[in-house]
Amino acid sequence: MRQAASREDPATVRFGPPVPEPGLPPLPELVDACAAGARRAGPEPPGGGAVLREAARGYWGRRGLETGVDDVIAAPGAQPLLFALLAAYDGDVLMPRPCPASWTAQAQLLRRPAYHVPAPVDAGGVPDPFALLETVRRVRAEGGAPRVLLLCPADDPTGTVAPPELVHEVCEAARGAGLHIISDETWRDTVHRPHETVLLGPAQMWPGEVTVVCDLAGGLLPAGWPAAVARCPAASAGSASRARTLDVLAALGSLVAGPVAPAATLALDEPEPVTARLRAAAALHARVSAAAHDAVLASGAVARPPQAGRHLYADLGPLRARLADLGVTDSVELESHLTTRLGTLVPGGHRFGDDPDELCVRLSTGPLLGSTAEECLESLAAADPLELPHVAGALGRLADVFGELS
């Protein structure tokens, strides 16, 4: 059990990195929808209008998760949405380590104790179930009140997908401990090999007990068009929490922008151009991330094989001696070193709840696709993107930088 850093701790991260960029220009159909929406002078109502919420209902319905329109909440991005959801629940917050960069900060803003529970060796995004129960026991013994578990079946920052049996075991432990589960499924639609990888969300097992969050910046919209949706349990407790969440969003003025709403609606409706882009982008990032993973392993660093998203999480602990020769002794210095050498942001593990002494970083594959929109689209269309000069050059640069550390 490790509680998140206090406000006075110099390692506290107040401004976390953004989600990994897709490296691709927006889909033209979504650009047209956003441009048409620019004629709207006002935003969506708190929680989203009926049309947007109906699109989210259909999105989850196609994934076997029955949802009512009144169970849906929309907000301008995952951060304000999760903040409002956490505000609707009392008590301490538990989360896996590592975890998305914004989670700890949001709990701290609410003055809620946040506890990081180590993830198991084989996957990130969920805590080890035995460590979870032990953490709950210790927190309660010390007078705490653990109430919420955050997890991420398809994970940021590790890029892994938790096996269904592990998700089931963790959720059984959480339910038995009286924790409400909030499942961040932002990266659900970015699984690299969907016919080989089974992604099972907690709400698919316990639909009346789990809140699901999806940031459309994961696979459906550009991050610059912030929109996220949540599916709240339909039971009375879920309805009460939804009402409190709407109150918080309204008080903060966290409303989906008028131009963004039509694009978000179209993306959630999933017409063929949207699903085709999703499939092609996932396949592209699968190829590039596998090559990046090979480059990391060749240097002597370690990393779990990426299975989703456009990122991987590398542990450079085995290279500690060489890094120390370069003046790099923690993840803060490692972030600075690799960001300078690679010319793109490489956030350190301290941003994701890991100890700064652990030499971990998140690597994004978006910057490897090209430096212009034309190059990125060429990568998307290529039969083998690794043969393109700009992709091969970027991967070669990554291999060279990591090779310097071996």
Buried (B, 14 or more C-beta within 10 A) or exposed (E): BBBBBEEEEEEBBEEBBEBBBBBBBBBEBBBBBBEEBEEBEEBBBBBBBEBBBBBBBBBBEEBEBEBEBBBBBBBBBBBBBBBBBBBBBEBBBBBBBBBBBBBBBBBBEEEBBBBBBBBBEEBBBBBBBEBBBEBBEEBBEEEBEBBBBBBBBBBBBBBBBBBBEBBBBBBBBBBEBEBBBBBBBBBBBBBBEBEEBEBBBBBBBBBEBBBBBBBBBBBBBBBEBBBBBBBBBBEEEBBEBBEBBBBBBBEBEBBBBBBBBBBBBBBBBBEEEBEEBBEEBBBBBBBBBBBBBEBBBEBBBBBBBBBBBBBBBBBBBBBBEBBEEBEBBBBBBBBBBBBEBBEBBBBBBBBBBBBBEBBBBBBBBBBBBBEEEEBBBBBBEBEEBBEBEBBBEBBEBBBEBBEEBE
